[in-house]
Amino acid sequence: MIFLLITIIIMVTVKYIFFWKPIKFIDFYGTTPILFAHRGAPDKIPENTSSSFEAAIKKGFKAIEVDVCSTLDGQVVCTHNYDLERETDGNGFVDENNYRDIQNVRTKAKSPKYNMESIPLLIDVTRALPKNVLVNIEIKTKNMWDIGTAVRVAKLIRTGRVIQKVIVSSFNPLVLFIIKMLERKTGTGFLFYKTNKLWLIQLLHFDCIHPEGGVVTRDIVEKAHKRGQAVNVWTVDSMSGKKWLEKINVDGIITNYYSDI
């Protein structure tokens, strides 16, 4: 009996680690890498705002990357930083304020031609986007156990309030595990700038990997493709960098600038 139990555990473990298939995003990837608008069009318009993403879509982007975290009262907002002083005229931290308390905070525009804007809710940003845009939602966390935003994002997707095809990405592997447990059909992307955590792929079954441009290699891309994973690289703005990534057959490039490859 004990031998049978051990055998079953080994078989289940082997199947889990070695015989899994990621979600396919082939419908969104063409013969050249798809370009993700990094926070919209942040070179001029306030990043992570509806108008910034609208501008990116007009430029020709078919995918966008948006950063999110949660307010004290559990509202999922679009911002790269918890610290309000870094990119807005506000003070304090996003997660220490209720949403109503930061509605008058304005994000900074890099060009005087564009107005400063309020920090938007994720649901308002996605509602303004075309249905056929691929949305990479990057969840920001303060520590490993900060999973509240992941739970809320999964609920928004599960209830149909986010209608676009979605990849949820994060540097925090626990966040991606929570997304998979709550919304199995949603794609996950593991962000990294060092390769020492790639062993987590076999344990947590990310659908995509998102390496930083300085660490991605042809070998990383080839191994990911053998597993059936898409590879989306961040943040690459130079034409030479994009050309090289095209040669090594990456699937997506997160960039601040749109240009044909």
Secondary structure, DSSP 8 states (H G I E B T S, - for coil): -HHHHHHHHHHHHHHHHHS------GGG--SS-EEEEETSSTTTS-TTSHHHHHHHHHHT-SEEEEEEEE-TT--EEE-S-SBHHHHBS--SBGGGS-HHHHTT-EE--SSTTS--EE--BHHHHHHHS-TT-EEEEEE--SSTT--HHHHHHHHHHHTTS--S-EEEEES-HHHHHHHHHH-TTSEEEEEESSSTTTTHHHHH--SEEEEBTTT--HHHHHHHHHHT-EEEEB----HHHHHHHHHTT-SEEEESS----
